[in-house]
Amino acid sequence: MKRRSFIKATGLAAVGTAITPNNLLANNFPKKKPFTIILGSGFSGLGAAKQLKEAGYDYVILEARKRTGGRVFTYNMNGLTCELGAEWIGKSHTELQKLNNDSQLTMLDHTFETRLYFDEKYMEPSEWSYDETINKFKASLELMKAGTTKTLAPLDKLDYWRYLQQIGMSEKNIELRELIDSTDFGESIRHVSAYVALGEYAFSSEKNEMDYWTRGGNTNMINELVKNAGEDKIKLEHQVTVVSQNKKKIKVTCSNGATFEGDRVICCLPTFAMSKIKWEPGFSSSKRDALDQLQYCRIVKTSMLFSERFWKDESFDMMTDTLGHYFFHSSKLQESQQGILTSYAIGDKAYVLSKMPKEKKMKELAHCLQPIFGDVKPMMNDLISYYWGSDVHTQGAYAIYDTSQWFGQRSELIEKSGNIYFAGEHLAEWQGFMEGAFVSGMDAAKAVIKS
Ligand SMILES: Cc1cc2nc3c(=O)[nH]c(=O)nc-3n(C[C@H](O)[C@H](O)[C@H](O)COP(=O)(O)OP(=O)(O)OC[C@H]3O[C@@H](n4cnc5c(N)ncnc54)[C@H](O)[C@@H]3O)c2cc1C
């Protein structure tokens, strides 16, 4: 995987290998296999458990919610399935593909042909394109592939929007890229490091990793990992509040009063959740700062159940400069007369939509579809919506690396602290993806096994 080796070259991806005085603590443990406490049962926590289990290590997983899976959140509407959290599995996401294969799950094609509704004009996929200044962007991606850490690191100081200005992209192209690419980062591209953005596009599949979906829902992957980890090893409704380590042991306390003692901790929590925990001894001031500085993007997914698939094409999706932002056919290849269209709105649009009562959301989103399909409101039978910006544990959908943060905050956050190892989407090479979370959990477990 090219992207992996590219980012490895930054020297920041080797979880747990940072040399800190705290690492010396590890030598004080007897040579028996350490007992590990995993915080969080999302893809990263379950990835860590999978790896530990394969190596014959014992563990427990502590999860605050009533359910496993974290930001994987499958929802059923009248026999059809949609995702209110993570959606696509990418062509480059080999570990997730292997998981599907090994678990005899089926991955369905989940690619779409993008329509555009822009400046009050509707265009079919063949009717819109970027102008010729897109070639400057394409050349940048080639440079990215050929670059080294030394030559590329300065891009981290620049935001992606400004970068596009500087290479001479036309105003129109930049506007389009803002509209389209902001759905990848969950906020305006003015808040994204150019290094991070170009790194994503240079090494992604043609459809930008929006390739597959697990039939029946992504929760099926989570359920397989839960089975593999052992349901008895997962403690739901165990919200961690205190983590205290000394030279010998680590004690973890939960809000329900339960305590657990182990030799290692793998923390697979988003940074907001981490910052709510009392860490004893406390983290270094630079790590604490990084925890407070990394932001998570705001996304609201709103799935609408329609009595018929008036959009006709199974591969229908549409970018719009209206409130709904991005519409796609969630129920692609699911047999039914009915169908689900999902709106995926980001940033301020997400916040505004999230504030509306259900009936108003129905009206607003029908209004976005009106210029193309006429009045669709009578066909809308139901609507479900989830706004990640106010999720109690994440306060956002996924991490968004602003200028200078990839080489700054990320390097602080990834560094182990004594016998506590860190994993999660926000630290992953495939940052913002299920694959990244899964692999980062497995990598943290490998570091525990090596310790
Ligand atoms: C709207 C949206 C769209 C997305 N789209 C895609 C996509 O198309 N493709 C893709 O690959 N990825 C996508 N992602 C990203 C993907 O969901 C994440 O990268 C991945 O699921 C994160 O896994 P994780 O284990 O790092 O974190 P999480 O899944 O957040 O797991 C962390 C767990 O820790 C628990 N927790 C929090 N605090 C505590 C505590 N104090 N004690 C104990 N437990 C605690 C949480 O409840 C949670 O279960 C999307 C995410 C969102 C929100």
The ligand as an SDF file (V2000), in Angstrom:
LIG
                    3D

 53 58  0  0  0  0  0  0  0  0999 V2000
  -20.6090   10.4240    9.8430 C   0  0  0  0  0  0  0  0  0  0  0  0
  -19.3890    9.5700    9.6660 C   0  0  0  0  0  0  0  0  0  0  0  0
  -19.0560    9.0950    8.4210 C   0  0  0  0  0  0  0  0  0  0  0  0
  -17.9490    8.2780    8.2550 C   0  0  0  0  0  0  0  0  0  0  0  0
  -17.7080    7.7330    7.0280 N   0  0  0  0  0  0  0  0  0  0  0  0
  -16.7490    6.7890    6.9090 C   0  0  0  0  0  0  0  0  0  0  0  0
  -16.6370    6.0330    5.7090 C   0  0  0  0  0  0  0  0  0  0  0  0
  -17.4080    6.2120    4.7670 O   0  0  0  0  0  0  0  0  0  0  0  0
  -15.6460    5.1030    5.6340 N   0  0  0  0  0  0  0  0  0  0  0  0
  -14.8060    4.8510    6.6700 C   0  0  0  0  0  0  0  0  0  0  0  0
  -13.9390    3.9740    6.5430 O   0  0  0  0  0  0  0  0  0  0  0  0
  -14.9090    5.5540    7.8100 N   0  0  0  0  0  0  0  0  0  0  0  0
  -15.8520    6.4990    7.9700 C   0  0  0  0  0  0  0  0  0  0  0  0
  -16.0050    7.1720    9.1440 N   0  0  0  0  0  0  0  0  0  0  0  0
  -14.9530    7.0420   10.1670 C   0  0  0  0  0  0  0  0  0  0  0  0
  -15.0600    5.7760   11.0150 C   0  0  0  0  0  0  0  0  0  0  0  0
  -16.3410    5.6770   11.5480 O   0  0  0  0  0  0  0  0  0  0  0  0
  -14.0420    5.8710   12.1350 C   0  0  0  0  0  0  0  0  0  0  0  0
  -12.7530    6.1100   11.5890 O   0  0  0  0  0  0  0  0  0  0  0  0
  -13.9330    4.6210   12.9970 C   0  0  0  0  0  0  0  0  0  0  0  0
  -15.1640    3.9580   13.1370 O   0  0  0  0  0  0  0  0  0  0  0  0
  -13.3760    5.0480   14.3400 C   0  0  0  0  0  0  0  0  0  0  0  0
  -13.0900    3.9350   15.1440 O   0  0  0  0  0  0  0  0  0  0  0  0
  -12.3540    4.1390   16.5270 P   0  0  0  0  0  0  0  0  0  0  0  0
  -12.2610    2.8060   17.1720 O   0  0  0  0  0  0  0  0  0  0  0  0
  -11.1080    4.9250   16.3430 O   0  0  0  0  0  0  0  0  0  0  0  0
  -13.3120    5.1040   17.3760 O   0  0  0  0  0  0  0  0  0  0  0  0
  -14.8000    4.8660   17.8620 P   0  0  0  0  0  0  0  0  0  0  0  0
  -15.5660    4.0820   16.8880 O   0  0  0  0  0  0  0  0  0  0  0  0
  -15.3320    6.2110   18.2350 O   0  0  0  0  0  0  0  0  0  0  0  0
  -14.6240    3.9870   19.1730 O   0  0  0  0  0  0  0  0  0  0  0  0
  -14.3010    4.5340   20.4120 C   0  0  0  0  0  0  0  0  0  0  0  0
  -15.2050    3.9040   21.4580 C   0  0  0  0  0  0  0  0  0  0  0  0
  -14.8420    4.3940   22.7530 O   0  0  0  0  0  0  0  0  0  0  0  0
  -16.0170    4.5370   23.5040 C   0  0  0  0  0  0  0  0  0  0  0  0
  -15.7460    5.4680   24.6170 N   0  0  0  0  0  0  0  0  0  0  0  0
  -15.6640    6.8120   24.6020 C   0  0  0  0  0  0  0  0  0  0  0  0
  -15.3410    7.2920   25.8240 N   0  0  0  0  0  0  0  0  0  0  0  0
  -15.1930    6.2150   26.6310 C   0  0  0  0  0  0  0  0  0  0  0  0
  -14.8120    6.0590   27.9820 C   0  0  0  0  0  0  0  0  0  0  0  0
  -14.5500    7.0940   28.7740 N   0  0  0  0  0  0  0  0  0  0  0  0
  -14.7740    4.8000   28.4870 N   0  0  0  0  0  0  0  0  0  0  0  0
  -15.0320    3.7320   27.6990 C   0  0  0  0  0  0  0  0  0  0  0  0
  -15.3880    3.8230   26.4030 N   0  0  0  0  0  0  0  0  0  0  0  0
  -15.4590    5.0430   25.8740 C   0  0  0  0  0  0  0  0  0  0  0  0
  -17.0140    5.0750   22.4920 C   0  0  0  0  0  0  0  0  0  0  0  0
  -18.3290    4.8710   22.9450 O   0  0  0  0  0  0  0  0  0  0  0  0
  -16.6730    4.2550   21.2690 C   0  0  0  0  0  0  0  0  0  0  0  0
  -17.4410    3.0760   21.1940 O   0  0  0  0  0  0  0  0  0  0  0  0
  -17.1200    7.9670    9.3520 C   0  0  0  0  0  0  0  0  0  0  0  0
  -17.4470    8.4470   10.6110 C   0  0  0  0  0  0  0  0  0  0  0  0
  -18.5780    9.2250   10.7760 C   0  0  0  0  0  0  0  0  0  0  0  0
  -18.9470    9.6890   12.1680 C   0  0  0  0  0  0  0  0  0  0  0  0
  1  2  1  0
  2  3  1  0
  2 52  2  0
  3  4  2  0
  4  5  1  0
  4 50  1  0
  5  6  2  0
  6  7  1  0
  6 13  1  0
  7  8  2  0
  7  9  1  0
  9 10  1  0
 10 11  2  0
 10 12  1  0
 12 13  2  0
 13 14  1  0
 14 15  1  0
 14 50  1  0
 15 16  1  0
 16 17  1  0
 16 18  1  0
 18 19  1  0
 18 20  1  0
 20 21  1  0
 20 22  1  0
 22 23  1  0
 23 24  1  0
 24 25  2  0
 24 26  1  0
 24 27  1  0
 27 28  1  0
 28 29  2  0
 28 30  1  0
 28 31  1  0
 31 32  1  0
 32 33  1  0
 33 34  1  0
 33 48  1  0
 34 35  1  0
 35 36  1  0
 35 46  1  0
 36 37  1  0
 36 45  1  0
 37 38  2  0
 38 39  1  0
 39 40  1  0
 39 45  2  0
 40 41  1  0
 40 42  2  0
 42 43  1  0
 43 44  2  0
 44 45  1  0
 46 47  1  0
 46 48  1  0
 48 49  1  0
 50 51  2  0
 51 52  1  0
 52 53  1  0
M  END
$$$$
